[in-house]
Amino acid sequence: MQIMQDIRCGHCSRMLARASGFVELQIKCPRCRTLNHLKAESLLRPPSSAPSHQEAPCLHNRSSPG
């Protein structure tokens, strides 16, 4: 069972909706007309099973010879 989360306007704090699962949401506040854009928290932070190190990007320039 998923817990319902209150979705509130970031500008005036009016409750806009309740949701129990979303990936991305855009909702316009009828009071102050602010467009609120929310993303699921699980997308904002890396999964806990991800390795703690990060790989360095490849710096080799493929357009140069050799």
N, C-alpha and C positions, 0 to 999 in steps of 0.2 A: 504494500500500500504506500503510495506516494503522498507526501505532505503538501497541502495547498500553500502556496506562497502568495502574499499580497504584493501586487504590482502597484506602486505609487509613483506619481509624477515627481520627477527630480527637481522641478521648480517650485511647485506649490504644495506638494505632498498629498494631493487628492488621491484617494484610492481609485485606480482605474480598472483593475481586474484582479481575479485570483486564478492562479495557474498551478498545475501540478507537473508540468513537463513541457519545456520548449527549448528549442535550439537558439532561435533568434526571434525577436519580437519588436515591432514598431507600433506604437500606439500614441495617438494624438490626444492630449488632454482637452476635454471640452471646456474647462474653466479658463485656463491661461493660454491655450493653443500651442503649448510646447510639444514638439515631437520627441517622444521618449524612445530610445533605441536600446534594447537590452539583449544580452547574450547569456546563455547558460553558463553558470560558474564553472562547470566541468570543462568547458572549452577554454576558459581563461587561464587555467593552471595545468601544468603537465600531470599526467597520470602518476599515481604513487608508485607504480611498478616500473616506471621509466628509469633508466640508469642515471646515476647522479652526475656523471661526467657528460660533457658535450664535446662532440667531434669538431675539430678545427676545420674551417672551410678550405677547400683546395685552392691554393694561390697560383697554381701553374697556369700561365697564359697560353691557351691552345692556339692562338693566332701567330705566336712567335715560333720560329724554327728551333728545333732541338729540344 
